[in-house]
């Protein structure tokens, strides 16, 4: 029984010493701790950034537009044509998240997409002019503006 007790005491002593040594080696987090500047992320090459952007494009719906991507000095240049206006913004966001410092988006929007967006915009303006208290079926044209 005495040897069991001695073994337990030695085990507790060893654990407390190793814990105390670990606490001394751990960095201080209080106000007395010397602040280290944050480490800069590793610089990626233009080829790596371009590959990351192409992979993001391939994994998204904008892959069908087959945009051309080139990266020089961390700046992504995107060219191509699309019939979906939102794809232009998506391409910019994907390039930024792919590691580009900035993006020159030279994607051209097709005429059909421009016409569709203009029609939707006009439709939204008409809906905004409808009074909330009137049912929509009663309103055929927007009410004239009062001066």
C-alpha positions, 0 to 999 in steps of 0.5 A: 500500500505504501508503494502505491501511495508513493507511485501516485505521489510521484506521478502527481509531482511529475505531471505538475512539473511538466505542466508548470514547464509548459506554462513557462514556455507558452507565450504571454498573452497579458499586457506585458507580452511583446507584440510580434508583427503578424506574419505576411502571407507567402507570396504566390506566383502569378501562375499559381494565382491564375491557376486558382482563379481558373479552378474557381471559374471551372467550379462555378456557373460562369465556366460556360462563358469561357472567360480568358484570365491572365495575371501579371504582378498579382493583377488579374485581367479578365476578358470575354463576353457573357449574356448574363450580367451577374457573371461579370461581378461573379468573375471579379469576386472569384478572381479576388478570392483566388488571390488577385490583388486587383482585377481589371474586368473587361468582360462585355455584356451582350445586347440581349442581356442589356435589354433584359436588364433594362426591362426588369429595371423599368418593371421594378420602377412601375411596381415601386410606384404602386400604392401599397393600399391598392390591389395591384389589379386595379392599378394599370398605369403609374399615378401622376406625380404631384408637384 
